[in-house]
Amino acid sequence: MTPARELPRLEVLTWDQMAGRACVWCKTLLTTGAVSAGTIRDQDGAHVLDTEVWACPPCDAGEKPN
């Protein structure tokens, strides 16, 4: 799946966004209807830091501003 827009860097995400509890773009807490926004690929030396992130339906549809 190719994200509709570029995903943010891992360093700028909140704990809730990294845990899949909040939208990757607008930070709204996700309750139902979350949509996979893709995976942020990152690495720190030998440690793989890949993180799957989620979006709320309006952000996934492009209805909310960046």
All heavy atoms as TSV, in Angstrom:
chain	resi	resn	atom	element	x	y	z
A	1	MET	N	N	0.844	-1.186	0.000
A	1	MET	CA	C	0.000	0.000	0.000
A	1	MET	C	C	0.884	1.242	0.000
A	1	MET	O	O	1.773	1.399	0.828
A	1	MET	CB	C	-0.886	-0.030	1.233
A	1	MET	CG	C	-1.739	1.177	1.383
A	1	MET	SD	S	-2.770	0.962	2.838
A	1	MET	CE	C	-2.855	2.618	3.376
A	2	THR	N	N	0.645	2.147	-0.899
A	2	THR	CA	C	1.385	3.391	-0.965
A	2	THR	C	C	0.576	4.489	-0.270
A	2	THR	O	O	-0.586	4.692	-0.599
A	2	THR	CB	C	1.634	3.804	-2.428
A	2	THR	OG1	O	2.306	2.741	-3.079
A	2	THR	CG2	C	2.453	5.065	-2.505
A	3	PRO	N	N	1.158	5.171	0.715
A	3	PRO	CA	C	0.418	6.217	1.402
A	3	PRO	C	C	0.075	7.367	0.458
A	3	PRO	O	O	0.817	7.672	-0.469
A	3	PRO	CB	C	1.358	6.675	2.509
A	3	PRO	CG	C	2.690	6.128	2.179
A	3	PRO	CD	C	2.505	4.994	1.228
A	4	ALA	N	N	-1.073	8.000	0.715
A	4	ALA	CA	C	-1.522	9.117	-0.119
A	4	ALA	C	C	-0.591	10.314	0.025
A	4	ALA	O	O	-0.463	11.109	-0.882
A	4	ALA	CB	C	-2.942	9.507	0.265
A	5	ARG	N	N	0.033	10.440	1.159
A	5	ARG	CA	C	1.004	11.519	1.390
A	5	ARG	C	C	2.165	10.966	2.197
A	5	ARG	O	O	2.077	9.890	2.773
A	5	ARG	CB	C	0.336	12.698	2.083
A	5	ARG	CG	C	-0.395	12.342	3.335
A	5	ARG	CD	C	-1.135	13.543	3.866
A	5	ARG	NE	N	-2.119	13.102	4.842
A	5	ARG	CZ	C	-2.883	13.907	5.521
A	5	ARG	NH1	N	-2.778	15.197	5.334
A	5	ARG	NH2	N	-3.739	13.447	6.381
A	6	GLU	N	N	3.219	11.723	2.238
A	6	GLU	CA	C	4.430	11.260	2.904
A	6	GLU	C	C	4.208	11.124	4.409
A	6	GLU	O	O	3.613	11.998	5.047
A	6	GLU	CB	C	5.566	12.241	2.639
A	6	GLU	CG	C	6.897	11.738	3.099
A	6	GLU	CD	C	8.027	12.640	2.672
A	6	GLU	OE1	O	7.908	13.295	1.632
A	6	GLU	OE2	O	9.038	12.675	3.395
A	7	LEU	N	N	4.702	10.051	4.963
A	7	LEU	CA	C	4.592	9.831	6.399
A	7	LEU	C	C	5.646	10.659	7.128
A	7	LEU	O	O	6.742	10.882	6.608
A	7	LEU	CB	C	4.791	8.349	6.717
A	7	LEU	CG	C	3.707	7.412	6.190
A	7	LEU	CD1	C	4.128	5.966	6.379
A	7	LEU	CD2	C	2.385	7.681	6.872
A	8	PRO	N	N	5.328	11.111	8.351
A	8	PRO	CA	C	6.310	11.898	9.110
A	8	PRO	C	C	7.472	11.017	9.576
A	8	PRO	O	O	7.388	9.792	9.568
A	8	PRO	CB	C	5.508	12.411	10.308
A	8	PRO	CG	C	4.350	11.499	10.426
A	8	PRO	CD	C	4.065	10.970	9.062
A	9	ARG	N	N	8.556	11.658	9.993
A	9	ARG	CA	C	9.692	10.929	10.554
A	9	ARG	C	C	9.297	10.363	11.915
A	9	ARG	O	O	8.476	10.939	12.643
A	9	ARG	CB	C	10.887	11.866	10.727
A	9	ARG	CG	C	11.468	12.363	9.429
A	9	ARG	CD	C	12.705	13.246	9.635
A	9	ARG	NE	N	12.855	13.873	10.942
A	9	ARG	CZ	C	12.353	15.054	11.279
A	9	ARG	NH1	N	11.658	15.773	10.416
A	9	ARG	NH2	N	12.558	15.551	12.485
A	10	LEU	N	N	9.887	9.268	12.278
A	10	LEU	CA	C	9.580	8.594	13.530
A	10	LEU	C	C	9.840	9.498	14.738
A	10	LEU	O	O	9.100	9.474	15.715
A	10	LEU	CB	C	10.408	7.309	13.630
A	10	LEU	CG	C	10.069	6.341	14.747
A	10	LEU	CD1	C	8.621	5.886	14.656
A	10	LEU	CD2	C	11.002	5.165	14.718
A	11	GLU	N	N	10.874	10.335	14.653
A	11	GLU	CA	C	11.264	11.184	15.792
A	11	GLU	C	C	10.206	12.209	16.176
A	11	GLU	O	O	10.230	12.722	17.297
A	11	GLU	CB	C	12.557	11.949	15.490
A	11	GLU	CG	C	13.745	11.101	15.140
A	11	GLU	CD	C	13.795	10.747	13.656
A	11	GLU	OE1	O	13.552	11.601	12.805
A	11	GLU	OE2	O	14.074	9.580	13.357
A	12	VAL	N	N	9.310	12.563	15.274
A	12	VAL	CA	C	8.331	13.615	15.575
A	12	VAL	C	C	6.994	13.067	16.061
A	12	VAL	O	O	6.104	13.834	16.409
A	12	VAL	CB	C	8.113	14.545	14.355
A	12	VAL	CG1	C	9.405	15.207	13.940
A	12	VAL	CG2	C	7.489	13.794	13.197
A	13	LEU	N	N	6.849	11.736	16.114
A	13	LEU	CA	C	5.585	11.140	16.539
A	13	LEU	C	C	5.466	11.108	18.055
A	13	LEU	O	O	6.458	10.971	18.771
A	13	LEU	CB	C	5.461	9.711	16.010
A	13	LEU	CG	C	5.434	9.527	14.504
A	13	LEU	CD1	C	5.261	8.054	14.175
A	13	LEU	CD2	C	4.341	10.345	13.855
A	14	THR	N	N	4.233	11.215	18.537
A	14	THR	CA	C	3.969	11.050	19.965
A	14	THR	C	C	3.921	9.562	20.280
A	14	THR	O	O	3.855	8.717	19.386
A	14	THR	CB	C	2.619	11.682	20.352
A	14	THR	OG1	O	1.564	10.956	19.695
A	14	THR	CG2	C	2.560	13.153	19.967
A	15	TRP	N	N	3.926	9.229	21.571
A	15	TRP	CA	C	3.844	7.830	21.963
A	15	TRP	C	C	2.562	7.202	21.420
A	15	TRP	O	O	2.585	6.071	20.923
A	15	TRP	CB	C	3.889	7.703	23.489
A	15	TRP	CG	C	3.934	6.272	23.920
A	15	TRP	CD1	C	5.049	5.523	24.120
A	15	TRP	CD2	C	2.824	5.411	24.155
A	15	TRP	NE1	N	4.694	4.243	24.479
A	15	TRP	CE2	C	3.322	4.147	24.504
A	15	TRP	CE3	C	1.445	5.574	24.094
A	15	TRP	CZ2	C	2.506	3.067	24.802
A	15	TRP	CZ3	C	0.626	4.487	24.388
A	15	TRP	CH2	C	1.169	3.252	24.735
A	16	ASP	N	N	1.426	7.919	21.521
A	16	ASP	CA	C	0.151	7.391	21.038
A	16	ASP	C	C	0.182	7.129	19.533
A	16	ASP	O	O	-0.379	6.146	19.064
A	16	ASP	CB	C	-1.001	8.341	21.373
A	16	ASP	CG	C	-1.402	8.279	22.841
A	16	ASP	OD1	O	-1.196	7.222	23.465
A	16	ASP	OD2	O	-1.936	9.278	23.354
A	17	GLN	N	N	0.827	7.985	18.774
A	17	GLN	CA	C	0.924	7.776	17.333
A	17	GLN	C	C	1.787	6.541	17.028
A	17	GLN	O	O	1.434	5.743	16.167
A	17	GLN	CB	C	1.518	9.003	16.635
A	17	GLN	CG	C	0.565	10.179	16.579
A	17	GLN	CD	C	1.258	11.419	16.080
A	17	GLN	OE1	O	2.262	11.851	16.652
A	17	GLN	NE2	N	0.737	11.994	15.016
A	18	MET	N	N	2.895	6.382	17.729
A	18	MET	CA	C	3.763	5.226	17.495
A	18	MET	C	C	3.088	3.929	17.912
A	18	MET	O	O	3.334	2.877	17.330
A	18	MET	CB	C	5.090	5.388	18.240
A	18	MET	CG	C	6.011	6.397	17.605
A	18	MET	SD	S	7.649	6.393	18.331
A	18	MET	CE	C	7.358	7.242	19.871
A	19	ALA	N	N	2.221	3.988	18.915
A	19	ALA	CA	C	1.549	2.793	19.422
A	19	ALA	C	C	0.293	2.457	18.615
A	19	ALA	O	O	-0.353	1.454	18.883
A	19	ALA	CB	C	1.189	2.988	20.890
A	20	GLY	N	N	-0.073	3.307	17.653
A	20	GLY	CA	C	-1.260	3.055	16.859
A	20	GLY	C	C	-2.546	3.498	17.530
A	20	GLY	O	O	-3.637	3.147	17.114
A	21	ARG	N	N	-2.422	4.294	18.572
A	21	ARG	CA	C	-3.595	4.777	19.309
A	21	ARG	C	C	-4.098	6.123	18.820
A	21	ARG	O	O	-5.185	6.546	19.182
A	21	ARG	CB	C	-3.258	4.895	20.791
A	21	ARG	CG	C	-2.950	3.572	21.446
A	21	ARG	CD	C	-2.569	3.765	22.888
A	21	ARG	NE	N	-3.360	4.831	23.478
A	21	ARG	CZ	C	-3.788	4.865	24.720
A	21	ARG	NH1	N	-3.483	3.898	25.517
A	21	ARG	NH2	N	-4.490	5.880	25.163
A	22	ALA	N	N	-3.275	6.827	18.007
A	22	ALA	CA	C	-3.647	8.154	17.509
A	22	ALA	C	C	-3.303	8.259	16.028
A	22	ALA	O	O	-2.383	7.597	15.543
A	22	ALA	CB	C	-2.923	9.242	18.299
A	23	CYS	N	N	-4.028	9.107	15.333
A	23	CYS	CA	C	-3.806	9.327	13.902
A	23	CYS	C	C	-2.391	9.853	13.674
A	23	CYS	O	O	-1.927	10.758	14.372
A	23	CYS	CB	C	-4.829	10.322	13.370
A	23	CYS	SG	S	-4.593	10.741	11.625
A	24	VAL	N	N	-1.729	9.298	12.690
A	24	VAL	CA	C	-0.351	9.677	12.387
A	24	VAL	C	C	-0.251	11.132	11.923
A	24	VAL	O	O	0.784	11.761	12.085
A	24	VAL	CB	C	0.268	8.716	11.354
A	24	VAL	CG1	C	-0.385	8.863	10.006
A	24	VAL	CG2	C	1.770	8.918	11.244
A	25	TRP	N	N	-1.335	11.684	11.362
A	25	TRP	CA	C	-1.271	13.058	10.852
A	25	TRP	C	C	-1.902	14.093	11.780
A	25	TRP	O	O	-1.320	15.133	12.006
A	25	TRP	CB	C	-1.915	13.135	9.473
A	25	TRP	CG	C	-1.063	12.492	8.420
A	25	TRP	CD1	C	0.193	12.871	8.024
A	25	TRP	CD2	C	-1.368	11.330	7.659
A	25	TRP	NE1	N	0.670	12.018	7.057
A	25	TRP	CE2	C	-0.265	11.070	6.809
A	25	TRP	CE3	C	-2.467	10.479	7.600
A	25	TRP	CZ2	C	-0.248	10.009	5.924
A	25	TRP	CZ3	C	-2.429	9.424	6.716
A	25	TRP	CH2	C	-1.331	9.195	5.889
A	26	CYS	N	N	-3.084	13.817	12.348
A	26	CYS	CA	C	-3.751	14.867	13.138
A	26	CYS	C	C	-3.715	14.616	14.645
A	26	CYS	O	O	-4.196	15.438	15.416
A	26	CYS	CB	C	-5.194	15.035	12.672
A	26	CYS	SG	S	-6.297	13.670	13.115
A	27	LYS	N	N	-3.182	13.476	15.073
A	27	LYS	CA	C	-3.023	13.108	16.485
A	27	LYS	C	C	-4.335	12.813	17.208
A	27	LYS	O	O	-4.355	12.656	18.422
A	27	LYS	CB	C	-2.233	14.173	17.257
A	27	LYS	CG	C	-0.842	14.386	16.720
A	27	LYS	CD	C	-0.102	15.442	17.491
A	27	LYS	CE	C	1.253	15.677	16.847
A	27	LYS	NZ	N	1.971	16.761	17.454
A	28	THR	N	N	-5.455	12.730	16.481
A	28	THR	CA	C	-6.736	12.380	17.087
A	28	THR	C	C	-6.674	10.942	17.585
A	28	THR	O	O	-6.192	10.059	16.872
A	28	THR	CB	C	-7.872	12.497	16.042
A	28	THR	OG1	O	-7.917	13.834	15.562
A	28	THR	CG2	C	-9.207	12.105	16.626
A	29	LEU	N	N	-7.148	10.709	18.814
A	29	LEU	CA	C	-7.166	9.350	19.324
A	29	LEU	C	C	-8.106	8.504	18.480
A	29	LEU	O	O	-9.205	8.926	18.138
A	29	LEU	CB	C	-7.594	9.327	20.789
A	29	LEU	CG	C	-6.581	9.908	21.773
A	29	LEU	CD1	C	-7.122	9.820	23.192
A	29	LEU	CD2	C	-5.244	9.196	21.680
A	30	LEU	N	N	-7.662	7.301	18.144
A	30	LEU	CA	C	-8.424	6.403	17.287
A	30	LEU	C	C	-9.271	5.471	18.145
A	30	LEU	O	O	-8.770	4.866	19.081
A	30	LEU	CB	C	-7.478	5.588	16.408
A	30	LEU	CG	C	-6.568	6.412	15.491
A	30	LEU	CD1	C	-5.530	5.516	14.845
A	30	LEU	CD2	C	-7.391	7.138	14.442
A	31	THR	N	N	-10.558	5.384	17.807
A	31	THR	CA	C	-11.439	4.467	18.530
A	31	THR	C	C	-11.949	3.390	17.582
A	31	THR	O	O	-11.728	2.221	17.803
A	31	THR	CB	C	-12.618	5.232	19.162
A	31	THR	OG1	O	-13.272	6.002	18.160
A	31	THR	CG2	C	-12.135	6.143	20.275
A	32	THR	N	N	-12.607	3.778	16.510
A	32	THR	CA	C	-13.104	2.808	15.531
A	32	THR	C	C	-12.822	3.326	14.128
A	32	THR	O	O	-12.694	4.524	13.911
A	32	THR	CB	C	-14.623	2.581	15.662
A	32	THR	OG1	O	-15.292	3.822	15.459
A	32	THR	CG2	C	-14.974	2.022	17.023
A	33	GLY	N	N	-12.722	2.425	13.204
A	33	GLY	CA	C	-12.557	2.809	11.805
A	33	GLY	C	C	-11.158	3.225	11.406
A	33	GLY	O	O	-10.963	3.818	10.349
A	34	ALA	N	N	-10.157	2.935	12.229
A	34	ALA	CA	C	-8.782	3.317	11.887
A	34	ALA	C	C	-8.348	2.623	10.603
A	34	ALA	O	O	-8.721	1.496	10.327
A	34	ALA	CB	C	-7.837	2.948	13.023
A	35	VAL	N	N	-7.547	3.345	9.805
A	35	VAL	CA	C	-7.066	2.848	8.523
A	35	VAL	C	C	-5.543	2.808	8.556
A	35	VAL	O	O	-4.903	3.761	9.007
A	35	VAL	CB	C	-7.537	3.786	7.385
A	35	VAL	CG1	C	-7.077	3.280	6.046
A	35	VAL	CG2	C	-9.050	3.950	7.419
A	36	SER	N	N	-4.976	1.719	8.082
A	36	SER	CA	C	-3.518	1.617	8.060
A	36	SER	C	C	-2.952	2.692	7.130
A	36	SER	O	O	-3.375	2.827	5.991
A	36	SER	CB	C	-3.075	0.235	7.573
A	36	SER	OG	O	-1.669	0.197	7.473
A	37	ALA	N	N	-1.999	3.471	7.640
A	37	ALA	CA	C	-1.371	4.527	6.841
A	37	ALA	C	C	-0.033	4.067	6.274
A	37	ALA	O	O	0.577	4.769	5.490
A	37	ALA	CB	C	-1.176	5.780	7.694
A	38	GLY	N	N	0.429	2.896	6.685
A	38	GLY	CA	C	1.685	2.368	6.178
A	38	GLY	C	C	2.681	2.104	7.293
A	38	GLY	O	O	2.326	2.056	8.468
A	39	THR	N	N	3.922	1.954	6.910
A	39	THR	CA	C	4.988	1.660	7.858
A	39	THR	C	C	6.114	2.672	7.687
A	39	THR	O	O	6.567	2.921	6.579
A	39	THR	CB	C	5.549	0.238	7.622
A	39	THR	OG1	O	4.487	-0.705	7.735
A	39	THR	CG2	C	6.631	-0.099	8.629
A	40	ILE	N	N	6.522	3.251	8.797
A	40	ILE	CA	C	7.673	4.154	8.792
A	40	ILE	C	C	8.895	3.280	9.016
A	40	ILE	O	O	8.997	2.591	10.030
A	40	ILE	CB	C	7.557	5.223	9.891
A	40	ILE	CG1	C	6.323	6.093	9.648
A	40	ILE	CG2	C	8.828	6.072	9.949
A	40	ILE	CD1	C	6.027	7.074	10.764
A	41	ARG	N	N	9.803	3.277	8.056
A	41	ARG	CA	C	11.010	2.449	8.134
A	41	ARG	C	C	12.148	3.271	8.731
A	41	ARG	O	O	12.426	4.385	8.287
A	41	ARG	CB	C	11.409	1.976	6.736
A	41	ARG	CG	C	10.286	1.289	6.012
A	41	ARG	CD	C	10.480	-0.199	5.993
A	41	ARG	NE	N	9.385	-0.827	5.257
A	41	ARG	CZ	C	8.714	-1.850	5.725
A	41	ARG	NH1	N	9.017	-2.365	6.883
A	41	ARG	NH2	N	7.734	-2.381	5.022
A	42	ASP	N	N	12.776	2.727	9.770
A	42	ASP	CA	C	13.888	3.420	10.405
A	42	ASP	C	C	14.804	2.376	11.031
A	42	ASP	O	O	14.396	1.236	11.254
A	42	ASP	CB	C	13.378	4.391	11.470
A	42	ASP	CG	C	14.381	5.464	11.834
A	42	ASP	OD1	O	15.478	5.503	11.227
A	42	ASP	OD2	O	14.088	6.272	12.724
A	43	GLN	N	N	16.030	2.772	11.281
A	43	GLN	CA	C	17.014	1.859	11.847
A	43	GLN	C	C	17.997	2.657	12.680
A	43	GLN	O	O	18.358	3.779	12.333
A	43	GLN	CB	C	17.744	1.129	10.714
A	43	GLN	CG	C	18.608	0.006	11.169
A	43	GLN	CD	C	19.086	-0.845	10.004
A	43	GLN	OE1	O	18.548	-0.772	8.905
A	43	GLN	NE2	N	20.107	-1.638	10.241
A	44	ASP	N	N	18.424	2.086	13.806
A	44	ASP	CA	C	19.443	2.689	14.649
A	44	ASP	C	C	20.530	1.638	14.825
A	44	ASP	O	O	20.402	0.734	15.648
A	44	ASP	CB	C	18.856	3.099	15.994
A	44	ASP	CG	C	19.856	3.814	16.882
A	44	ASP	OD1	O	20.929	4.210	16.380
A	44	ASP	OD2	O	19.559	3.971	18.086
A	45	GLY	N	N	21.559	1.719	14.003
A	45	GLY	CA	C	22.592	0.685	13.996
A	45	GLY	C	C	21.988	-0.628	13.549
A	45	GLY	O	O	21.366	-0.717	12.501
A	46	ALA	N	N	22.117	-1.655	14.367
A	46	ALA	CA	C	21.572	-2.969	14.038
A	46	ALA	C	C	20.108	-3.113	14.443
A	46	ALA	O	O	19.479	-4.113	14.144
A	46	ALA	CB	C	22.385	-4.051	14.735
A	47	HIS	N	N	19.548	-2.104	15.097
A	47	HIS	CA	C	18.183	-2.177	15.606
A	47	HIS	C	C	17.189	-1.640	14.578
A	47	HIS	O	O	17.258	-0.478	14.179
A	47	HIS	CB	C	18.050	-1.387	16.911
A	47	HIS	CG	C	18.987	-1.858	17.968
A	47	HIS	ND1	N	18.745	-2.974	18.731
A	47	HIS	CD2	C	20.184	-1.384	18.369
A	47	HIS	CE1	C	19.744	-3.166	19.559
A	47	HIS	NE2	N	20.642	-2.200	19.355
A	48	VAL	N	N	16.265	-2.492	14.180
A	48	VAL	CA	C	15.218	-2.086	13.237
A	48	VAL	C	C	14.104	-1.415	14.035
A	48	VAL	O	O	13.584	-1.980	14.994
A	48	VAL	CB	C	14.677	-3.299	12.454
A	48	VAL	CG1	C	13.536	-2.894	11.551
A	48	VAL	CG2	C	15.809	-3.932	11.654
A	49	LEU	N	N	13.731	-0.199	13.641
A	49	LEU	CA	C	12.726	0.582	14.352
A	49	LEU	C	C	11.447	0.758	13.537
A	49	LEU	O	O	10.681	1.689	13.785
A	49	LEU	CB	C	13.297	1.961	14.721
A	49	LEU	CG	C	14.588	1.944	15.535
A	49	LEU	CD1	C	15.127	3.361	15.689
A	49	LEU	CD2	C	14.372	1.299	16.890
A	50	ASP	N	N	11.200	-0.114	12.558
A	50	ASP	CA	C	10.014	0.002	11.711
A	50	ASP	C	C	8.758	0.091	12.573
A	50	ASP	O	O	8.593	-0.674	13.532
A	50	ASP	CB	C	9.886	-1.192	10.774
A	50	ASP	CG	C	11.001	-1.253	9.753
A	50	ASP	OD1	O	11.825	-0.313	9.707
A	50	ASP	OD2	O	11.037	-2.235	8.994
A	51	THR	N	N	7.874	1.025	12.238
A	51	THR	CA	C	6.669	1.256	13.022
A	51	THR	C	C	5.468	1.361	12.100
A	51	THR	O	O	5.448	2.196	11.189
A	51	THR	CB	C	6.798	2.573	13.828
A	51	THR	OG1	O	7.969	2.496	14.638
A	51	THR	CG2	C	5.592	2.816	14.694
A	52	GLU	N	N	4.448	0.520	12.335
A	52	GLU	CA	C	3.214	0.613	11.566
A	52	GLU	C	C	2.379	1.737	12.161
A	52	GLU	O	O	2.201	1.812	13.376
A	52	GLU	CB	C	2.437	-0.699	11.637
A	52	GLU	CG	C	1.211	-0.684	10.767
A	52	GLU	CD	C	0.474	-2.017	10.756
A	52	GLU	OE1	O	0.844	-2.912	11.528
A	52	GLU	OE2	O	-0.462	-2.133	9.971
A	53	VAL	N	N	1.889	2.621	11.312
A	53	VAL	CA	C	1.105	3.758	11.789
A	53	VAL	C	C	-0.294	3.721	11.184
A	53	VAL	O	O	-0.522	3.130	10.127
A	53	VAL	CB	C	1.806	5.103	11.471
A	53	VAL	CG1	C	3.054	5.279	12.316
A	53	VAL	CG2	C	2.159	5.217	9.998
A	54	TRP	N	N	-1.212	4.390	11.864
A	54	TRP	CA	C	-2.634	4.361	11.493
A	54	TRP	C	C	-3.168	5.778	11.349
A	54	TRP	O	O	-2.619	6.728	11.899
A	54	TRP	CB	C	-3.414	3.608	12.566
A	54	TRP	CG	C	-2.969	2.185	12.667
A	54	TRP	CD1	C	-1.885	1.709	13.342
A	54	TRP	CD2	C	-3.553	1.072	12.005
A	54	TRP	NE1	N	-1.767	0.357	13.156
A	54	TRP	CE2	C	-2.785	-0.067	12.346
A	54	TRP	CE3	C	-4.662	0.906	11.179
A	54	TRP	CZ2	C	-3.088	-1.339	11.879
A	54	TRP	CZ3	C	-4.961	-0.362	10.730
A	54	TRP	CH2	C	-4.183	-1.464	11.066
A	55	ALA	N	N	-4.264	5.903	10.608
A	55	ALA	CA	C	-4.881	7.210	10.369
A	55	ALA	C	C	-6.369	7.138	10.662
A	55	ALA	O	O	-6.982	6.069	10.581
A	55	ALA	CB	C	-4.664	7.641	8.921
A	56	CYS	N	N	-6.949	8.288	10.990
A	56	CYS	CA	C	-8.398	8.365	11.130
A	56	CYS	C	C	-8.995	8.413	9.716
A	56	CYS	O	O	-8.308	8.813	8.766
A	56	CYS	CB	C	-8.795	9.591	11.941
A	56	CYS	SG	S	-8.376	11.173	11.199
A	57	PRO	N	N	-10.243	7.999	9.532
A	57	PRO	CA	C	-10.835	7.986	8.189
A	57	PRO	C	C	-10.794	9.337	7.463
A	57	PRO	O	O	-10.474	9.368	6.275
A	57	PRO	CB	C	-12.267	7.504	8.435
A	57	PRO	CG	C	-12.136	6.630	9.654
A	57	PRO	CD	C	-11.107	7.329	10.505
A	58	PRO	N	N	-11.061	10.486	8.140
A	58	PRO	CA	C	-10.975	11.759	7.398
A	58	PRO	C	C	-9.565	12.058	6.870
A	58	PRO	O	O	-9.410	12.504	5.736
A	58	PRO	CB	C	-11.407	12.807	8.426
A	58	PRO	CG	C	-12.260	12.057	9.391
A	58	PRO	CD	C	-11.641	10.689	9.476
A	59	CYS	N	N	-8.529	11.805	7.654
A	59	CYS	CA	C	-7.159	12.050	7.183
A	59	CYS	C	C	-6.803	11.089	6.055
A	59	CYS	O	O	-6.137	11.474	5.100
A	59	CYS	CB	C	-6.159	11.903	8.324
A	59	CYS	SG	S	-6.078	13.341	9.407
A	60	ASP	N	N	-7.246	9.836	6.158
A	60	ASP	CA	C	-6.963	8.858	5.108
A	60	ASP	C	C	-7.610	9.285	3.793
A	60	ASP	O	O	-7.050	9.082	2.740
A	60	ASP	CB	C	-7.461	7.480	5.516
A	60	ASP	CG	C	-7.140	6.433	4.489
A	60	ASP	OD1	O	-5.940	6.230	4.228
A	60	ASP	OD2	O	-8.073	5.832	3.931
A	61	ALA	N	N	-8.781	9.915	3.875
A	61	ALA	CA	C	-9.485	10.370	2.682
A	61	ALA	C	C	-8.988	11.729	2.196
A	61	ALA	O	O	-9.439	12.243	1.181
A	61	ALA	CB	C	-10.984	10.438	2.953
A	62	GLY	N	N	-8.054	12.336	2.946
A	62	GLY	CA	C	-7.508	13.627	2.550
A	62	GLY	C	C	-8.398	14.804	2.905
A	62	GLY	O	O	-8.246	15.897	2.373
A	63	GLU	N	N	-9.330	14.607	3.843
A	63	GLU	CA	C	-10.271	15.666	4.197
A	63	GLU	C	C	-9.720	16.642	5.228
A	63	GLU	O	O	-10.187	17.762	5.325
A	63	GLU	CB	C	-11.567	15.042	4.737
A	63	GLU	CG	C	-12.296	14.234	3.680
A	63	GLU	CD	C	-13.482	13.476	4.250
A	63	GLU	OE1	O	-13.838	13.698	5.415
A	63	GLU	OE2	O	-14.033	12.656	3.510
A	64	LYS	N	N	-8.719	16.225	6.018
A	64	LYS	CA	C	-8.132	17.114	7.014
A	64	LYS	C	C	-6.823	17.662	6.463
A	64	LYS	O	O	-6.107	16.977	5.748
A	64	LYS	CB	C	-7.861	16.361	8.323
A	64	LYS	CG	C	-9.103	16.037	9.110
A	64	LYS	CD	C	-8.720	15.457	10.445
A	64	LYS	CE	C	-9.955	15.125	11.261
A	64	LYS	NZ	N	-9.609	14.576	12.567
A	65	PRO	N	N	-6.475	18.905	6.803
A	65	PRO	CA	C	-5.194	19.463	6.337
A	65	PRO	C	C	-4.017	18.771	7.008
A	65	PRO	O	O	-4.164	18.179	8.072
A	65	PRO	CB	C	-5.278	20.927	6.752
A	65	PRO	CG	C	-6.231	20.948	7.889
A	65	PRO	CD	C	-7.214	19.826	7.636
A	66	ASN	N	N	-2.842	18.849	6.368
A	66	ASN	CA	C	-1.622	18.239	6.937
A	66	ASN	C	C	-1.382	18.802	8.267
A	66	ASN	O	O	-0.872	19.375	8.881
A	66	ASN	CB	C	-0.429	18.466	6.004
A	66	ASN	CG	C	-0.563	17.601	4.766
A	66	ASN	OD1	O	-1.315	16.646	4.749
A	66	ASN	ND2	N	0.176	17.963	3.738
